[in-house]
Amino acid sequence: MARPVRCRRICFEPKYDSFSPCGIGQAEQVLLSVDEFETIRLIDHEKRTHEQCARQMGVSRTTVTEMYEKARSKIADCLVDGKTLCISGGNYALCDGSASKGCGKKCDRADYMAGRAAVDRKEAETMKIAVTYENGNVFPHFGHTGQFKVYEILDGEVSDAQVVDTGGSGHGALAGMLAALQVDTLICGGIGAGAQTALAEAGIQLYGGVSGSADEAVDALLAGKLKFDPHVHCDHHGHHGERHHHGEGHHCRENKDGCAGNGGKC
């Protein structure tokens, strides 16, 4: 069963719902959700830390980091490529408790403290991070990984780790396998759209486009410093049925043109 997505708390909705470049008639639109906007407001405008932002919004720090990176990528896309930024939607609820000194509403202190305590309890619980794995490194393609390294996290630190064989499972089965292992978060290299959907339905947060040491990637994620690609995509399954491995001179991480820009081959 997919985990329910925690509703993100915001103090007030944005005053402006769109921004468009001058001199462009029908610019392509990029949708920024209201909860993603809130991370920009708190972190970039109010200079809050990721931890402070997480507490105010009532979610975990890793969730805030994911939303923040996606929001910055979308804003950069609009600034660089002249697209219209639309702010709408998202999984959020208006604050009814004084989550911070600058909250836009007069809020119920008891309700806020109860919500904050719930977040503190969640962060104290054990969570699990899985990494596509081969010889100590992040394996470059989710669908072909022969192993996952699964890390148990307690109070923001690794408490245990084990390597699990996938048994040659395909793209669809791997998401179910991770859900059965009660994994909360996945770190990987390239990953197709179908697998991303399956992970989202299972309530598993995705950090794609990552390479290098698996242990270092997990440490960076816990520190809020992991470099990942929120738009990672790899829609091929190998050329003429061949599997892609390290050392073949190509990887499944999205580059400037993406997998599709290379004729479907990474």
C-alpha positions as CSV (number, residue, x, y, z in Angstrom):
1,M,0.0,0.0,0.0
2,A,1.4,3.5,-0.9
3,R,2.1,5.7,2.0
4,P,-0.1,8.8,2.3
5,V,1.7,12.0,1.3
6,R,2.0,14.4,4.2
7,C,0.2,17.7,3.6
8,R,2.7,20.6,3.5
9,R,1.9,23.6,5.7
10,I,2.2,27.1,4.3
11,C,1.5,30.5,6.0
12,F,-0.3,32.1,3.0
13,E,-0.8,31.6,-0.7
14,P,1.4,33.6,-3.2
15,K,0.3,37.1,-4.0
16,Y,1.1,36.6,-7.7
17,D,0.3,33.4,-9.6
18,S,2.3,33.9,-12.8
19,F,5.4,35.6,-14.3
20,S,6.1,36.0,-18.0
21,P,9.1,37.2,-20.0
22,C,8.6,40.4,-21.9
23,G,8.4,40.3,-25.7
24,I,7.2,36.7,-25.9
25,G,3.6,36.1,-26.8
26,Q,2.7,32.5,-26.0
27,A,5.6,31.3,-24.0
28,E,5.8,27.7,-22.8
29,Q,4.6,27.3,-19.3
30,V,6.3,25.8,-16.3
31,L,4.1,24.9,-13.3
32,L,5.5,25.6,-9.8
33,S,3.4,24.1,-7.0
34,V,2.5,26.3,-4.0
35,D,4.4,24.1,-1.6
36,E,7.5,24.3,-3.8
37,F,7.0,28.1,-3.9
38,E,6.9,28.1,-0.1
39,T,10.4,26.5,0.1
40,I,11.8,29.3,-2.1
41,R,10.1,31.9,0.1
42,L,11.4,30.4,3.3
43,I,14.9,29.4,2.3
44,D,15.9,32.1,-0.3
45,H,13.7,35.0,0.8
46,E,13.6,34.6,4.6
47,K,17.0,32.9,4.7
48,R,15.8,29.9,6.7
49,T,17.8,26.7,6.9
50,H,16.4,23.5,5.3
51,E,15.8,22.2,8.9
52,Q,13.9,25.3,9.9
53,C,11.9,25.2,6.7
54,A,11.0,21.5,7.3
55,R,9.8,22.3,10.8
56,Q,7.6,25.2,9.6
57,M,6.1,23.2,6.8
58,G,5.6,20.1,8.9
59,V,7.6,17.7,6.7
60,S,11.0,16.0,6.8
61,R,14.2,17.7,5.8
62,T,14.7,15.4,2.8
63,T,11.2,16.3,1.5
64,V,12.1,20.0,1.8
65,T,15.4,19.5,0.0
66,E,13.6,17.6,-2.9
67,M,11.0,20.3,-3.3
68,Y,13.5,23.1,-3.1
69,E,15.8,21.6,-5.7
70,K,12.8,21.1,-8.1
71,A,11.6,24.6,-7.5
72,R,15.0,26.2,-8.3
73,S,15.3,24.0,-11.4
74,K,11.9,25.2,-12.6
75,I,12.7,28.9,-12.0
76,A,16.1,28.5,-13.7
77,D,14.3,27.0,-16.7
78,C,12.0,30.0,-17.0
79,L,14.8,32.6,-16.6
80,V,17.2,30.9,-19.1
81,D,14.7,29.7,-21.7
82,G,12.1,32.5,-21.5
83,K,9.2,30.4,-20.2
84,T,6.2,31.5,-18.2
85,L,6.2,30.5,-14.5
86,C,2.8,29.6,-13.2
87,I,2.3,29.0,-9.5
88,S,-0.7,26.7,-8.7
89,G,-1.7,23.5,-7.0
90,G,0.3,21.2,-4.8
91,N,-0.3,19.2,-1.7
92,Y,-0.6,21.9,1.0
93,A,-2.8,23.4,3.7
94,L,-2.9,26.9,5.0
95,C,-1.3,27.3,8.5
96,D,-3.7,27.6,11.4
97,G,-0.9,27.6,14.0
98,S,1.9,30.0,14.7
99,A,4.6,28.0,12.9
100,S,7.0,31.0,13.0
101,K,7.3,34.5,14.3
102,G,6.5,35.8,10.8
103,C,3.4,33.7,10.2
104,G,0.7,35.5,8.2
105,K,-2.1,34.4,10.5
106,K,-2.9,34.5,14.2
107,C,-2.5,30.8,15.0
108,D,-3.3,28.3,17.6
109,R,-0.1,27.6,19.5
110,A,-1.3,24.2,20.9
111,D,-2.1,23.0,17.4
112,Y,1.3,24.1,16.1
113,M,3.2,22.5,18.9
114,A,1.3,19.2,18.4
115,G,2.2,19.3,14.7
116,R,5.9,20.1,15.5
117,A,6.0,17.2,18.0
118,A,4.7,14.8,15.3
119,V,7.5,16.0,12.9
120,D,10.1,15.5,15.7
121,R,8.8,12.0,16.3
122,K,8.9,11.1,12.6
123,E,12.5,12.4,12.3
124,A,13.4,10.2,15.3
125,E,12.0,7.1,13.7
126,T,14.0,4.7,11.5
127,M,13.8,5.5,7.8
128,K,15.3,3.5,4.9
129,I,17.3,4.7,1.9
130,A,18.0,2.4,-1.0
131,V,20.8,3.0,-3.6
132,T,21.2,1.2,-6.9
133,Y,24.5,-0.5,-6.2
134,E,27.5,-2.0,-7.9
135,N,31.1,-2.3,-6.4
136,G,30.5,0.5,-3.9
137,N,29.1,2.9,-6.4
138,V,25.7,4.1,-7.5
139,F,24.7,1.9,-10.4
140,P,23.8,4.1,-13.5
141,H,20.4,2.6,-14.5
142,F,17.6,1.7,-12.1
143,G,16.0,-1.0,-14.3
144,H,19.2,-3.0,-14.7
145,T,20.6,-2.9,-11.2
146,G,21.6,-6.2,-9.8
147,Q,21.7,-5.0,-6.2
148,F,20.4,-2.3,-3.8
149,K,22.3,-1.2,-0.8
150,V,19.7,-0.4,1.8
151,Y,20.6,2.0,4.7
152,E,18.6,2.3,7.9
153,I,18.6,5.8,9.3
154,L,18.0,6.7,12.9
155,D,18.1,10.3,14.1
156,G,19.6,11.5,10.9
157,E,22.5,9.0,10.9
158,V,23.2,5.6,9.3
159,S,22.5,2.9,11.9
160,D,22.8,-0.2,9.6
161,A,23.3,-1.1,6.0
162,Q,22.9,-4.2,3.9
163,V,23.2,-5.2,0.2
164,V,20.2,-6.9,-1.3
165,D,20.1,-8.8,-4.6
166,T,17.3,-7.9,-7.0
167,G,17.3,-11.4,-8.6
168,G,17.0,-9.9,-12.1
169,S,13.7,-8.2,-11.4
170,G,12.5,-5.8,-14.1
171,H,11.6,-2.2,-13.8
172,G,8.1,-2.7,-12.5
173,A,9.0,-5.3,-10.0
174,L,11.8,-3.3,-8.5
175,A,9.4,-0.6,-7.2
176,G,7.4,-3.3,-5.5
177,M,10.5,-4.8,-4.0
178,L,11.6,-1.5,-2.5
179,A,8.1,-1.0,-1.1
180,A,8.2,-4.5,0.5
181,L,11.5,-3.6,2.1
182,Q,9.8,-0.5,3.5
183,V,12.2,1.9,1.7
184,D,11.3,5.6,2.0
185,T,13.9,7.0,-0.4
186,L,15.7,5.9,-3.5
187,I,19.0,7.2,-4.9
188,C,19.9,6.1,-8.4
189,G,21.4,7.2,-11.8
190,G,19.1,7.1,-14.8
191,I,15.5,6.0,-14.4
192,G,12.6,5.8,-16.9
193,A,9.3,7.6,-16.5
194,G,7.3,4.4,-15.8
195,A,9.6,3.4,-12.9
196,Q,9.3,7.0,-11.6
197,T,5.5,6.7,-11.6
198,A,5.7,3.3,-9.8
199,L,8.0,4.8,-7.1
200,A,5.7,7.8,-6.6
201,E,2.7,5.5,-6.2
202,A,4.6,3.5,-3.6
203,G,5.3,6.8,-1.7
204,I,9.1,6.5,-2.3
205,Q,11.0,9.7,-2.8
206,L,13.4,9.7,-5.8
207,Y,16.8,11.3,-6.1
208,G,18.0,10.5,-9.6
209,G,21.0,11.5,-11.8
210,V,23.4,10.6,-9.0
211,S,26.8,8.9,-9.5
212,G,29.9,8.1,-7.5
213,S,30.2,6.4,-4.1
214,A,26.9,5.1,-2.7
215,D,28.0,5.7,0.9
216,E,29.0,9.3,0.1
217,A,25.7,9.9,-1.7
218,V,23.7,8.8,1.4
219,D,25.8,11.0,3.6
220,A,25.3,14.0,1.3
221,L,21.5,13.4,1.3
222,L,21.4,13.4,5.1
223,A,23.4,16.6,5.2
224,G,21.1,18.2,2.6
225,K,23.9,18.5,0.1
226,L,23.2,15.8,-2.4
227,K,23.5,16.9,-6.0
228,F,20.8,15.2,-8.1
229,D,18.7,15.9,-11.2
230,P,15.0,16.4,-10.5
231,H,14.3,15.9,-14.2
232,V,16.4,12.8,-14.7
233,H,15.1,10.5,-17.4
234,C,16.3,7.5,-19.3
235,D,13.6,5.8,-21.4
236,H,15.7,3.1,-23.1
237,H,16.2,-0.5,-22.1
238,G,19.6,-1.1,-23.8
239,H,20.5,-1.2,-27.5
240,H,19.4,-4.4,-29.2
241,G,18.7,-5.9,-25.8
242,E,22.1,-5.2,-24.4
243,R,22.3,-4.2,-20.7
244,H,24.3,-1.1,-19.8
245,H,27.1,-1.4,-17.2
246,H,29.9,0.7,-15.8
247,G,32.9,0.8,-18.0
248,E,31.0,0.7,-21.3
249,G,31.7,4.3,-22.0
250,H,28.2,5.6,-21.5
251,H,25.8,6.1,-18.6
252,C,22.1,6.6,-18.2
253,R,22.3,9.9,-16.4
254,E,20.6,12.7,-18.3
255,N,23.1,15.0,-20.0
256,K,22.5,18.3,-21.9
257,D,20.2,16.7,-24.5
258,G,18.9,13.8,-22.4
259,C,18.6,10.2,-23.5
260,A,16.1,11.1,-26.2
261,G,18.5,13.6,-27.7
262,N,20.9,10.8,-28.5
263,G,18.4,8.8,-30.4
264,G,17.2,6.9,-27.4
265,K,20.7,5.8,-26.3
266,C,22.7,7.1,-23.4
